[in-house]
Structure formats: C-alpha cells, structure tokens
Amino acid sequence: MNARIEQPADGIDRGTGLGAWLQRGVIGAGLWVLAVALLAVPLGGLGWWRPTLVWPLVVLAGVGIGVVVARVPAGRMARGPSLALVGVGLAAGWWAASTHSSQVLPRRDAGSNLQAAIALAETGHRLVSVPAVSIGGPSILEIPGVTLASPAFFEVGSSAAPAIQPQFVIGPAALYSLGHWIEGVGGALVMPPWFAALGILAIGLLVSLMAGGWWGPAAAGSCALIFPVLHTSRATYSEPLALLTLGAGFLAWLLAARFEDRRAGLLAGLLIGATCLVRIDGLREAILLLPVAALGIMQGRAWPRPLLLGTGLGVVLSFGAALALSNQYVGQIGPSLIPLGALGVLFGLLALALVVAHRRGMRMPGGLGRLLPGVLGLGTLLVGLSLAARPLFMTVRQDPADPGSRVVAGLQQRQGLPIDGGRTYAEQSVAWLSWYVGPVALVVALFALGLGLAHLGRRWTSGDALPAWTGPFVVAAGSTALTLWRPGITPDHPWADRRLIIALPFVAVLVVVAAARLWARGFRAVTRTEDAARQQAGLAEARQGGTPTALGRIAALMCVGALVVPATLATWPHRSERVERGSLSATGAVCHALSPGDVVIAIDSRAANEWPQVVRGMCGHPALSTTGGLRGDPVALRSALDAIATGVAKESGARLVLLAADSPAAITALGITNPPQASAVTVQEDDRLLVRRPDTLVPLTLDVWLAAYPRPAGE
C-alpha cells in the first residue's frame, strides 16, 4: 500500500530563481568533482594525465553535467536568503584561502595528497616508474634496508622495474593536480577552500529547504565558523572534496524525495556512492542509506530504486579504481574495511528483509507502532548519553604494537600523561565535539535528533510518506554515531578532528533547525492566544508581540547563540594562522642545493619520513631511503652506501648525496665533517594534544643537511 504523499507547497522551480540555480550548481559541482576523479582512473593508469588531453575533457564533462542538472527540479527560495548564502559561501572560501596552510612535506595526509598531485601532474602517471639505472641498477633495491618507499608512498614492482604508488585513492591527487597545472604548488594549495565553500553552501541550501530561507545562511555560517571545518578547508585534505560530494548528494536526495524525481535520485546515489573516489570511507554513508531506501520502496516512492542504482554504481566504480590504482592502500586499511563491509552486508540483508516482508503483507503490530515514536526518541537520548558517559566506564585501546601506538606514547610522554600508547581516547569523542560547539549545543542537538526520529516514527505508523529530509537526516545521524563510537584515527588534535567533519556540521544543522522550530512554534502559540483573546474578551485586535512569541524567539536565538558563541571562541585563536607557511622556502632551498644528476638518499629517521617523495617529485632527482634497521647498523649502512655510490657512478656518472633532517650527526658519523646546511627554516604547526584542544601554533624546524658521499677507493 502506497503512503500518502504530500506535494510540496512551494512547487517546482525548473529554471528561474537564484536559489534554484544554486541548488543545481552545487549538485553539478559535486558531480564534476567525481567526473574528474573518474577520468583520472584510466588516464592516470595509462600515463595520459596531461593538460592538453585533460582540460578539454573536464570542460566537456562540465558542460554535460550542466545539461543534466538543468533538468533537476529545485525548491523555490526567496532572493534574500539566496544572496545571503552566496555571501556566506564566498566569505568562507575567501577566509580559508587567505589563510591556507602550506603543508608541503608528507608529514600528514594533506602533504601526502599534495605530493601525489604533483607526481600525477608532472609525470601523467598514477604509478610513478623509477628507472633502475637512475638509482644505480637493479641490485640496489636488493640491498636489505634500502627502499624507494616512504610514508604514504609504497614501493611496488620488481627491483628491475620499480615504481612508486601513492597511498590514498586517486580523487584528491587528480583534483589538486589541476591547480598545480594552473599555478604550480600555490595553485593546488588554494583549491581546497573553494571546494569546502561549496560544501558549506550545500549545507545551507539543505537547511533553507528544510526549515525556511533565512535559516539556511545561519546554518552555513555556523558551519563555516567551526574550527575543524576551517582547518580541513585550509589544506589539501580529502575532506573538502567529500564535504562537497556528500553535501550535494544529500541535497539531490532531498529534492528527489520532495518531487518524486528519478533523475535526482540517480544523481544523489552517484554522488554518495562515488564519494569513495575522493575518500574511501564514504562507503559508510553509502551503506547507511540502504535501510532508508528500503522504507521508501515500501511506501511506493519513485526515488529509491534510482538512488540504489546510482549508489551501487558509484561504489563499484570507486572500489574498482582503488583496487586498480591504490591496492597497497586498500590492503593496508583492510582491517577497517572488513567490519564496514560486514555492516554493509547486514544492512543490505535488513533492507531486503523489510521489503520482502512488506510485499508479503506483513505489517508492524499496532501496539508496537504506537510505541515506535517513543522508542526512537528515548532510544536516541539513551545512546547519546551513553556515548557521552563512556569515559566513566570505558578506556578504548588498540594493539600496542600498532605504529600509531608508538606515536601516542611519545605524545603522552611529552605532555606528562600516563604512558599507554595503545589508548585511542575514542571514549572521549563526544568531548571532542564539545570543544568546538560547546556542551549546550550538544544537548540541544541530541534533543532535536530524538524529536526528529520520533517524528519519523509517527509519520511511518500513521501511513504518511516520510519527509523529504529523512534520508540525509538518518544517514548523517548514523554516520555521526559510528564516528563517535570508533573515530579510527591517531587521537592527536586538531589533526584527529578531521573525523568530525560530518558530525560537527550535523550538530550545527540540528541546532539551527531546532531554533527554526522554536521560532515558528512561538509564533503559532501567540496566534492561538490572540484568537482566544478575541473570542473571550471581544477585543477587535490582539496585541502583537505577546509573551509566547517573545519566549519562542528568545529561545530560538539562545539556541543559535549556544552554538555560535562557543564555536567563535574556539576558532578565534586560529582565525589568521598559516600552518607550515614557509615550507615552500625549505623545499626550494633543498632543490636549489642539489646539482643535476644527483641521486639522494635519506639517512636519518626524519629525512626518511619527510623528504624522499619531495626530492623525487618537486626537485626532480632520484631518491632512496633507508629503514630503521639499516640505520641502526653502522657497518651495514656504510656497506650499502658504498654499493649505491658505486652503482650510481657506474650507471649514470652521478654522485650520491646524503640527506639528513634530524641533525648533521648521521652524516658526520660517516666521516664527513661540516656538511652544508641546505635549509634552516622554522615554520609554525598545530600543537598536537591528546586531552584538550590546541589553541596555539608551535615551532617546527625544517632543517636539512646535504653532503656528497665519497666514492669508495678504486672507483
């Protein structure tokens, strides 16, 4: 039996109005991001990622996407709120772009994505081949402890035909490589703010359609103020791209459900499923939509099947690309993907069971139906309170042998905390949220979430169609709950706060929508009061602005204030910071210090972690690295260096250059006195804290020493 579907009161706007075109523009921008990422799969795999071929194709993709989205229905929005949303988006983009980070070294994911983008832009290949002759011949990589690998860059292939495979999925590298073609490294660094600004615009459009025009700019502005959103917007992370594709997907889903439009449903599925092209854990949101689509099918809606088709296609294409071009990364994160895959199977079976049971005439018992809204509402409160109370009864740990555990132990030692490297601090994830939006906003958001789910329960049991916002609401809630339960990241902040990139905007949306409801209900309460006054007292006109209206509006403003004030206070210390500004000077100095033909080898821990791919990609020199085991054996290290120097001289007549970044000690230990310092740059980086949010930057030295390794006697 089909549900009673309420047609939208404001109709369909198919071609006019700034708000309508903003909706289509955001959806089109998200699709274009995924189209560029998808194009990079065959072109990057074949070595054809070249400007002369790629630019015409991405322009054609944009034109084609524009034709498609022009026919997507869009909700009407007043011009004022639409202009305000444009202003918020432009302000957010300008703020992040004018204070963008310069995370060039692959010390974190932003630098790793940037180096992968540079390699793709410069070589045209996703898999970067390293001619064996350039590093002294095939025998060099057979020396124990000598490798091409470095953090975020795997060594693949054979010793005769070695290559480098970047760690993450290809989407971020493909998108940011376009900026590199336009304006070098600086062009890539200013792209993320504008992708994030479009994602913030998508959130504002969602709220405008859900709660009313002017509440959209309020939600978008609140999101832009939240520091983790700003922090990720400033650097070449995958989060700005995923914020856009998921935001656009949720917007398309809302429109599909609102207007029963199959085309919008298909596009929504593609956007959500293919988010895995830019961030592989987008699989979580793709899985969470399965039960919602099942409910839509049970109600006879038009959008669920196209949504599922688009999602499935997007996920299959994304994981096909990941297995083809990032198989080492997929294998590395397999332990995290397996539980997620199991959850997908479980949700898929649940969705199938619901649909089959419904088609066989099975219905929810009346008693259970009457209880459902209360169970959903109270259950939400209990889950939220349990997550918040976890520090009282739980300490979450991981394998102490995990590399992340050693990092955590080092941070604990420096911060005077008990040494327990296996701790993930995941039990404190709700506190992480409160650092940036405040505890009152979390309480308001939790009650709004409970009331929203209870409302959905009532709609379901009464036979009414679920509201158009059901899908984005449920998926965002599920994603937030899973993230809070298991953040799955080294818990040093603000870096770990990237995991909150869905949770924090969702909190902001819940608070703003709650404020919108309070504002509207206060007005209705006054209207009833006025009506009663007319009837009982015979007054010709009731006094405007009565107490109930004032209380409703004051409560609404207090809700927004409870979000905006803590968010502003948390972000204020970071308002104009430029993380790792000056890194380009350091890399430029190192590149300048090298001579044509030099082959570089990293011989201390920090050099091996940070510099091999930079030297290879930005300086254009062959680069090798050493493992900790080799560095800990002076005799084996000297023997290896002798062999490499001999091979390099024999194969290409080049010299072997030693690179140290901890101190010159690793070079002087080899008998080379006074090695020249190529870089003596100090930049500012975010403080890495475990149990509180960082409010200041701390110095980070980018010192590099270079020295030519003398050829062995007789060479």
NORDAQUI-V806461 format. One line per field, one symbol per residue. phi: phi as a letter, one per 40 degrees, with the letter a starting at -180 (. if undefined). A space follows every 50 residues. Layout:
# NORDAQUI-V806461
phi=???
This chain:
# NORDAQUI-V806461
phi=.cccbcccccgbbcabgcccccccccccccccdcccccdcccccccgbcb dcccddcccccccccccccccccaccbccdccccccccccccccccccbc cbcccccaccccccccccccccbgbccccbddccbhhccccccdgbacca dgbccbgbccbcabbcccccddccccccccccagcccccccddccccccc cccccdccccbhdcccdcccccccccddccccccbcccddcccccccccc cccdccccbfbcccccccccccccdccbacccdccccccdcccccccccg ccccccccccccccccccccccccbbcccdcccddccccccccccccccc ccccccccccgcbcddcccccddccccccccccccccccddcbabcbbcc ccdccccccccccccgcdcacccbfccbcccdccdbbgcccccccccccc ccccccccccccgcccdccdddcccccccccccccadgadcbbccccdcc ccccdcdcccccccccccccccccccccccccccccbgccacccgcddcc cccccccccccccccccccccdcbcbcbcfchccccccccccccbdgcbb bcbbcccccbbdcccccccgbdbbbbccccccbdcccccccdccdccccc cbgcbcbcbbbcacccccccgccfccccbbbbbbbccbbbbaccbbcbcb cbcbbbaccccddgc
